[in-house]
Amino acid sequence: MNETVNLITHMIESREPHQIITANPIMVMSAVDSSTYMQLLQAADLVVPDGAGIVWAANYVGNPVAERVTGFDLLHRMMQLGEPKGWKVYLLGASPEMIEAAASSLKRQYPALQLVGYRDGYFQADEDAAVIANIREHDPDILLIGRSADKQEPWIAQYKQQLRVPVIMGVGGSFDVLSGKLKRAPVMFQRLRLEWFYRLLQEPWRYKRMLVLPKFVMKVIREKKNVQNMGK
């Protein structure tokens, strides 16, 4: 986590746009099935091991990561560091009510945070230009995006250069948690690496997405020697 935060600091100081991806097994399996998505992941400026399954897989194939770096925890570390540094933050995603609640939550937790703007994620492709123009007008250092899985990372990759934001990161369901709609898994679930199960209890409709998890485990076990060469 500390290495990640240091990298983010350098990214912001560089003023060049960067895409950070918080990887989980579902995203990896999407990349296995789609060469386009695979290329997207490989082109990212930084990929952090968000999912517990990613940490397990890295250890299993003999190339362990130092620790898990969840998107939600990384978000808060950036806010903590950005508050005294004066970093400007923009939020994009979720419904109008939810993103407003998430923004209010961050302002309560970090009163001095420069939260320069936010808007919901319910817009169509023909509105992309207007959304990008609004973000650029606010000139943020950090852009946090929480949209549907099929839109979030591809949208960032497509418009990274146009956005001109030093740090752009997809945050998945973090806005749901910040807004109070969902609760983050208790520490016990986190330690047991069962956050996915706790979220499933809150959103049972997600079960179809979760079915890919055992497929991920079996693929790592069966292809241990080649697992890190996939897509190369």
JOHUMO-V331412 format. One record per helix or strand. SS is the DSSP state (H for helix, E for strand). FROM is the first residue (numbers start at 1). TO is the last residue. If there is no record, write none. Layout:
BEGIN
SS/FROM/TO + SS/FROM/TO
END
This chain:
BEGIN
H/2/14 + E/19/23 + H/25/33 + H/35/43 + E/46/49 + H/52/60 + H/71/85 + E/88/93 + H/96/109 + E/114/119 + H/125/138 + E/142/146 + H/152/163 + E/167/170 + H/174/179 + H/187/191 + H/195/202 + H/204/210 + H/212/222 + H/227/229
END
